Amino acid sequence: MKDLSPHNRKGKFMEEKKYEEAVRMYLDDVYRLALSITSNEADAADVCQETFIKLSQSRRSFESDVHLKNWLLKVCANEASVSSQ
């Protein structure tokens, strides 16, 4: 059974808010990198989507957002490299 205490609801909301903030802050940077590697707008959009999916799957493992942008760009570069093969 899920724990629906206010503390847990608030914590969940904050995680979603941080994720949404990261998307807003870094989407342009991730897309530009993906486009520079793939040279194709559709592929770049797919790479962005995969990059942010990976973030959503692992965002709980981040203790700090200090290196989030670097992590996103590295994941993006890896995804774009795989996509362009």
C-alpha positions as CSV (number, residue, x, y, z in Angstrom):
1,M,0.0,0.0,0.0
2,K,1.3,3.5,-0.9
3,D,2.2,5.9,1.9
4,L,0.1,9.0,1.1
5,S,1.5,11.1,3.9
6,P,1.9,14.8,3.1
7,H,5.6,14.5,3.4
8,N,5.8,11.9,0.6
9,R,3.4,13.8,-1.6
10,K,5.5,16.9,-1.2
11,G,8.7,15.1,-1.9
12,K,7.3,13.5,-5.1
13,F,6.0,17.0,-6.2
14,M,9.4,18.5,-5.7
15,E,11.1,15.8,-7.7
16,E,8.7,16.4,-10.6
17,K,9.2,20.1,-10.3
18,K,13.0,19.7,-10.4
19,Y,12.7,17.5,-13.5
20,E,10.5,20.0,-15.3
21,E,12.9,22.7,-14.4
22,A,15.8,20.7,-15.8
23,V,13.9,20.2,-19.0
24,R,13.2,23.9,-19.3
25,M,16.8,24.9,-18.5
26,Y,18.7,22.4,-20.6
27,L,16.5,21.4,-23.5
28,D,18.0,23.9,-25.9
29,D,21.5,22.9,-25.0
30,V,20.8,19.2,-25.4
31,Y,19.0,19.8,-28.7
32,R,21.8,21.9,-30.2
33,L,24.4,19.2,-29.2
34,A,22.2,16.4,-30.7
35,L,21.7,18.4,-33.9
36,S,25.4,19.1,-34.2
37,I,26.1,15.3,-34.0
38,T,23.2,13.9,-36.0
39,S,22.8,16.7,-38.6
40,N,19.1,15.8,-38.7
41,E,16.3,17.6,-36.9
42,A,14.1,14.5,-36.4
43,D,17.0,12.4,-35.1
44,A,18.1,15.3,-32.8
45,A,14.5,15.4,-31.4
46,D,14.6,11.7,-30.8
47,V,18.0,12.0,-29.0
48,C,16.6,14.8,-26.8
49,Q,13.6,12.6,-25.9
50,E,15.9,9.6,-25.0
51,T,18.2,11.9,-23.0
52,F,15.4,13.2,-20.9
53,I,13.8,9.8,-20.5
54,K,17.1,8.6,-19.0
55,L,17.0,11.6,-16.7
56,S,13.5,10.8,-15.5
57,Q,14.6,7.2,-14.9
58,S,17.7,8.2,-12.9
59,R,16.9,11.6,-11.4
60,R,16.5,10.1,-7.9
61,S,20.1,9.1,-7.9
62,F,21.2,12.7,-8.2
63,E,22.3,14.1,-4.8
64,S,23.1,17.5,-6.4
65,D,22.1,19.4,-9.6
66,V,25.6,20.8,-9.8
67,H,26.7,18.5,-12.6
68,L,23.3,17.8,-14.1
69,K,24.0,19.8,-17.3
70,N,27.3,18.0,-17.9
71,W,25.6,14.6,-17.3
72,L,22.8,15.5,-19.7
73,L,25.2,16.6,-22.4
74,K,27.3,13.4,-22.0
75,V,24.1,11.2,-22.2
76,C,23.0,13.2,-25.3
77,A,26.4,12.7,-27.0
78,N,26.3,9.0,-26.3
79,E,22.7,8.7,-27.6
80,A,23.5,10.8,-30.7
81,S,26.5,8.6,-31.5
82,V,24.4,5.5,-31.2
83,S,21.6,7.1,-33.3
84,S,23.9,8.1,-36.1
85,Q,25.5,4.6,-36.5
